[in-house]
């Protein structure tokens, strides 16, 4: 077999992937190390690579997120809920996961993030904004709610008006403490 024929039968090697460590993720996205690892675990940064205990992601995935601006200016009122990377929910028979992961199908992500939240006045909630380490990952229009144990609410949701603008593709500075807070309209 000629050398050219041999070369045609050899599959091409993939391009090398430049990796970013947890430290580089945190520095680039202006989050602490714990948040950097949560972002990696959530799939928001793409494939996670592990080596000797280190968690890394493709460096190219950081720039688009680093370019997201914090929400300023006018915006509608919303209930903001902070979530962690998705994990199997063994306590709720009506959903498979609790939290958020980029690789979950849209309906599963919706079910994993729309409840059960401690909200005193659920009838006032029109928008549900899901945030993972300052990054807005989902926005839903609220059409109703169910009340569960300890007056926790699970919201009935649909796609948001105007495609979730101005929240989609932005970041939110969240006050310390708690997993929910009301963001007043400005």
C-alpha positions in Angstrom: 0.0 0.0 0.0 1.4 3.4 -0.9 2.1 6.0 1.7 -0.8 8.2 0.4 -3.3 5.4 0.5 -2.2 4.6 4.0 -2.6 8.2 5.1 -6.1 8.3 3.7 -7.2 5.3 5.9 -5.8 6.8 9.1 -8.3 8.9 11.0 -7.3 12.5 11.7 -6.5 13.3 15.3 -8.7 15.8 17.0 -7.4 19.3 17.7 -5.9 19.6 21.2 -8.1 21.3 23.8 -6.7 24.0 26.0 -7.9 23.4 29.5 -8.7 25.9 32.3 -8.4 24.9 36.0 -10.8 25.8 38.7 -8.5 28.7 39.6 -8.6 30.0 36.0 -12.4 29.5 35.8 -12.8 31.6 39.0 -10.4 34.3 37.8 -11.9 34.6 34.4 -15.5 34.6 35.5 -14.9 36.6 38.7 -16.3 33.9 41.0 -14.8 32.1 44.0 -13.3 28.6 43.7 -16.4 26.9 45.1 -18.6 28.7 42.5 -16.1 27.8 39.7 -16.4 24.1 40.6 -20.2 24.4 40.7 -20.3 26.0 37.3 -18.1 23.2 35.9 -20.3 20.5 37.6 -23.5 22.1 36.1 -22.4 21.6 32.5 -22.7 25.3 31.9 -19.0 25.2 30.9 -19.3 22.2 28.7 -17.4 18.9 29.2 -15.6 18.5 32.5 -12.1 17.0 32.5 -10.6 15.5 35.7 -7.0 14.8 36.4 -5.5 13.9 39.8 -8.4 15.5 41.6 -8.4 18.7 39.5 -11.5 19.8 37.6 -10.9 21.5 34.3 -13.0 22.7 31.4 -12.2 23.8 27.8 -10.7 27.3 28.0 -12.7 28.4 25.0 -16.0 28.0 26.9 -15.0 30.8 29.4 -15.0 33.8 27.1 -18.7 33.8 26.2 -19.7 33.6 29.9 -17.0 36.2 30.9 -18.7 38.6 28.4 -22.0 38.4 30.2 -22.8 41.7 31.9 -24.5 42.1 35.3 -28.1 43.2 34.9 -28.5 46.9 35.4 -31.2 49.4 34.3 -34.9 48.7 34.0 -36.3 45.2 34.3 -39.5 43.6 35.4 -40.1 42.2 38.9 -39.2 38.6 39.3 -38.6 35.8 41.9 -34.9 34.9 41.7 -34.1 31.4 42.8 -30.5 30.2 43.4 -29.8 26.6 42.4 -26.9 24.2 42.6 -25.8 21.7 40.0 -28.4 19.0 39.5 -28.5 15.9 41.6 -30.9 13.0 41.8 -34.0 14.0 43.9 -34.8 11.0 46.0 -37.4 12.8 48.1 -39.8 14.1 45.4 -41.6 11.4 43.3 -42.8 14.0 40.8 -39.3 15.0 39.6 -36.1 13.2 38.8 -33.6 16.0 39.7 -33.1 18.9 41.9 -31.0 21.8 40.6 -29.8 22.6 37.1 -27.6 20.9 34.5 -27.0 22.0 30.9 -27.4 18.4 29.6 -30.8 17.7 31.1 -33.7 17.9 28.6 -35.6 21.3 28.8 -38.7 19.8 30.6 -36.5 18.0 33.1 -34.6 21.2 33.8 -37.9 23.0 34.3 -39.2 20.4 36.7 -35.9 20.4 38.6 -35.9 24.2 39.2 -39.5 25.4 39.4 -40.2 24.3 43.0 -40.3 23.8 46.0 -39.5 27.4 47.1 -40.3 29.3 50.3 -42.3 32.2 49.0 -44.7 34.2 51.2 -46.8 35.8 48.4 -46.7 33.5 45.4 -49.6 35.2 43.8 -47.4 38.2 43.1 -44.8 36.2 41.2 -45.0 36.6 37.4 -41.5 35.7 36.4 -39.2 33.0 37.8 -35.4 33.6 37.2 -33.1 30.7 37.9 -29.5 31.6 38.8 -26.4 29.5 39.2 -23.5 31.3 40.7 -24.6 34.7 39.4 -25.4 33.4 35.9 -29.0 33.4 34.7 -29.7 29.9 33.4 -33.5 29.8 33.0 -36.3 32.3 32.9 -40.0 31.2 33.1 -43.4 33.0 33.1 -45.4 31.9 36.1 -49.0 31.0 35.5 -49.9 29.5 38.9 -48.5 27.5 41.8 -49.1 24.5 44.0 -48.5 24.6 47.8 -46.7 21.8 49.5 -45.3 21.0 52.9 -44.3 24.0 55.1 -46.0 26.3 52.5 -43.3 25.7 49.9 -44.4 26.6 46.4 -43.9 24.8 43.1 -44.7 27.1 40.2 -46.6 26.3 37.0 -44.6 27.9 34.2 -44.5 28.6 30.5 -41.8 30.2 28.3 -41.2 33.8 29.3 -42.5 36.8 27.4 -40.0 38.6 25.1 -37.8 35.5 25.3 -36.9 36.3 28.9 -35.3 39.6 28.2 -33.5 41.4 29.9 -32.6 38.4 32.1 -31.5 35.8 29.6 -27.8 36.0 28.9 -27.1 38.2 31.9 -25.7 37.8 35.4 -27.4 38.9 38.7 -25.7 40.0 41.9 -27.6 38.2 44.6 -27.7 39.3 48.2 -26.2 36.9 50.8 -28.3 34.2 52.5 -31.4 32.2 51.4 -32.1 30.6 48.1 -34.9 33.0 47.0 -35.4 36.7 46.8 -37.8 39.1 45.1 -36.2 41.3 42.6 -38.3 44.4 42.3 -39.1 46.0 39.0 -37.1 49.1 38.1 
